[in-house]
Structures are given as C-alpha cells and as structure tokens.
Amino acid sequence: MQNYANPTHFLRLVRVLLPVTAGLTTGLLAVGLYLALFVAPADYQQGETVRIMYLHVPSAWMAMFVYLVMTSAAIGTLVFRHPLADVAQKAAAPLGAAFTFLCLTTGSLWGKPEWGTWWVWDARLTSVLVLFLIYLGIIALWQVIEDPGKAARLVAIFTLVGAVNVPIIKFSVDWWHTLHQPASVFRMGGPTIAASMLWPLLIMAVGFTTLFLTLHMLAMRNEILRRRLRRLSMLAADGAAPLGVVAEPAE
C-alpha cells in the first residue's frame, strides 16, 4: 500500500477503479430507487411519506461515514505524515457537507407530515446540524489558509476535535429523549424493519457509498493535479524573474 502514497501511482490506480465504482454506483442506485419507489410497500402509519427514508437514512449514514474517513485522514496527516492524507481530507469535506445537507433537508421533508413541523431542536437533529457546521468550518479553513502544509495541520486538529460529535449523533437517541426512533437496522437483536423495506434501504446505502468513493477519487485526482499545476506555475514564475532581477516598468 505504501506505493500508493506516491501521487503518480495513486492516479494510475484511480484510472482503473473509476469505471468500476461509477458503474456500480449507477447500477445500485438505479435498482435501489426502483425498489424504493415501485416495489417497497407504503408504511401502515406514514403512508407514501416513508419513501423519503430511502434517501434520508443513507445520507445520514454517509454524513457520519465521511467524517470518519476525514478523521482517519487527519491522523494520517498528524501522525504518519502520509503525503495523500491531507488531499483525501480536503477532497472529502465538500462531499460530507453535501450528504449532511441532504440528510437535513430530507429529514425536514419527512418531519413536517409526521411531527407537524419542519424543525425541532431535537438532540439528533441539533447534533447533525452541528456536524454540517463543522464541515463548513473545515471547508472555510482550507480556503482562507494559503500555506497548504499549515492548512493541513490546522484542519487535521480541528477535524479530530470535531470527531467527538459523531458518537453524540449515533447515541443521542439512547442518551436523551428525542423524537427519533431508536436504531432499527444495525442493532443487537437484528433489524426490526421488514425485509421488503430493508433490502431497498441497504442497496441505496451501498449505492451512496460507491457514489462517495467515485466522487472522492475524482476530487482527490483534481486536487493532486491542481497542486502540480500550482507548483509548476511557481517554478515558472521563479524562472521568469530570477532572484535579484527586477523587471523594468512599462512605459
């Protein structure tokens, strides 16, 4: 795996994997959406509104999963000095923010007919909103700090501090009284959701995961190429104006 710490080797791997993950994403989401919209039954209480679940739940899972990926990348930056760790973290942040925004939006659409309101300051909802703000803060740090090395270290520290919010999101329904139901898929006693609803949900979750992998590899590739271009531009600028030589102003 150490070979793929080299950006050139990584780009070669991306060229091989991208068609595979893109194809898997297309197939999984097509099948998952078909099952969710046309095969899975309506809920006896929620009716057709339950179909929002097939977007809301996978996006909620991905919001936390992407942050765990960023946390691992932050450790790679601070502890192991992996040359691609900060690239992976920077590329993942906008994707995590997008999944979190989708989670909040679909949650509001789901909550309005079920709870009678678009938003409540519920522990689960509030902690997910905090996660979204953390994502925005990380994106902002990357934008405002010009030195890539300094930005990578500060973002890594901020990411590790923010990681405390992930278990709060996960266990908020167990620790506090919330409007959200407890876990119904990944639980000790097994799923409580009917198989006719469970399979479309799992297929959509895997599809969202491969979608993230595809977009993440694309974003990492673009970031590597952007840094190479920036380095070449700096070298060209140094060559065009050697040290000690000042260009004469134009008349």
Secondary structure, 3 states (H helix, E strand, C coil): CHHHHCHHHHHHHHHHHHHHHHHHHHHHHHHHHHHHHHHCCCECCCEHHHHHHHHHHHHHHHHHHHHHHHHHHHHHHHCCCCCCHHHHHHHHHHHHHHHHHHHHHHHHHHHHHHHCCCCCCCHHHHHHHHHHHHHHHHHHHHHHCCCHHHHHHHHHHHHHHHCCHHHHHHHHHHHCCCCCCCCCCCCCCCCCCCHHHHHHHHHHHHHHHHHHHHHHHHHHHHHHHHHHHHHHHHHHHHHHCCCCCCCCCCC
